[in-house]
Amino acid sequence: MADPRAREQHAKESDDAKARKPRLVSDLLMPHLLNLYGSRATAQDFEIYAPGATFEDPMMCAHGVKQIKSAFYSLSKVFSESKIVEYNILENAIAPNKVEILIDNKQHYKMFGKELDVMSLIKLDVEDGKIIRHQDWWDGKPLKNRDTVKLPLLRLAHLEASRRGSMLITHAMMGFGKDPKP
C-alpha cells in the first residue's frame, strides 16, 4: 500500500467497520430483550441464553432455555400489551469474558383494559456473550431466595417451591418451551 490515497481509504474503511460494530455486550442483547418483554420474541431471540441459563422474577424461577421461552411466550397470553418503555444500562466487566449488565427500566403492561407500569431492575450475568443468569427485580427489590433473605427454612422453601411450581405450570401450558409456528 504505497499509494497514500489507498492507505487513507483503508484506514477509513477500518474506522467505518469499528463504528458499525457494537462496543458493549448490552448493545447485542438489548434488541432481543426488547422483543422478549414486548411479546414479539422469535426463536432467535432466545439464542442470547446459555443452555443452562436461569430466569427469575418474583412470580417464577425458570431453569434452562425451554423454561425461559415458556416464561416469555406466556406474556402475550396474560397481557394484551407488554413492553419496556424506558431504560438505562450500566455494564460492568467482572472478569475476562464475564460481564454484569444492569438495566434500570420501566415496563408497561395492559390486562383487561387496565394499564400497569412496573419499575424494574434487570440484572444479567453474561459469560462469553451468553446470559447465564437473568433476574428481574420488580421495584428494584432483590428477589427473595436463600442468598438474600433470612427467613425460617420452611417459609423460604415454600416461597421457592411456589415460584418453581408457577414456572412448571406455565411451562406445561406453553407447550414445554416450543416455539410458536410463524
Secondary structure, DSSP 8 states (H G I E B T S, - for coil): --SHHHHHHHHHHHHHHHHHS-SSHHHHHHHHHHHHHTT---GGGGGGEEEEEEEE-SS-EEESHHHHHHHHHTHHHH-SEEEEEEEEEEEEEEETTEEEEEEEEEEEEEETTEEEEEEEEEEEEEETTEEEEEEEEETT----STTT----HHHHHHHHHHHHHHHHHHHHHTTTT-----
